Amino acid sequence: MSFDPVKDIPDLSEKVIFITGGTSEIGKASILALAAHNPAHIYFTGHNISSGHAVITEAHELLHSSACPPLTFIRCDLSSQRHTIRAALADKFHSDRLDIFIANAGVMAIPDGLTAEGFEIQFGTNYLGHAILLQLLQPLMLRTARDSSSEKGANDVRFVAVSSFGHTMAPSQGIEFERLKTPDAGTKWQRYGQSKLADILFAVGMTKRYLEPL
């Protein structure tokens, strides 16, 4: 199946988009591709302020400033405590709607460690950090889905969880819930795999709960 972002991404007028891990690789490429289709605003997260500003500069150069939508960088570490994530969001995210949330940020096979709240670092960053963000943003996404004032009619609100074949490396029994606060349970690749498995299960669970039009 071929996909050409220039031709195949539809017009995104009025759409507000939120992307985690937007300063490099898939996240950055998503910002640059989506920005070319007239969204109302793109918010994106990352660790490094200068990298965030570099993405904004590149988007303005690529699209020319007059055609570039507003882009806002939010400095946010998904392994932080939930009140820190909440504060980062409250400081920079100011919108009365949210149409697309792309959960892209992640770490892969990094050394043993724990998040600020004591969870295995890969599971905490790749899954729990996004779960916290979605918990905070979900009410706004639901309101956006129900809003009938759009010129285009019904709003197609999306939560997109970026995963990989990494889930195949999860422990054979699946997520080891009893060891999620152990930094060195299994191998680093198994820990990565279970975090990717959690991302997939999370997206499936959200689909089951919100499959019907709101």
Salt bridges, closest charged atoms under 4 A:
ASP11 OD2 - LYS152 NZ 2.64
GLU58 OE1 - LYS28 NZ 2.81
ASP77 OD1 - HIS47 NE2 3.65
ASP99 OD2 - LYS15 NZ 3.95
ASP99 OD2 - ARG97 NH2 2.67
ASP112 OD1 - ARG191 NH2 2.48
GLU117 OE1 - ARG82 NH2 3.08
GLU120 OE2 - ARG191 NE 3.54
ASP147 OD2 - ARG97 NH1 3.95
ASP156 OD1 - ARG158 NE 2.90
GLU176 OE1 - ARG179 NH2 3.05
ASP199 OD2 - LYS196 NZ 2.95
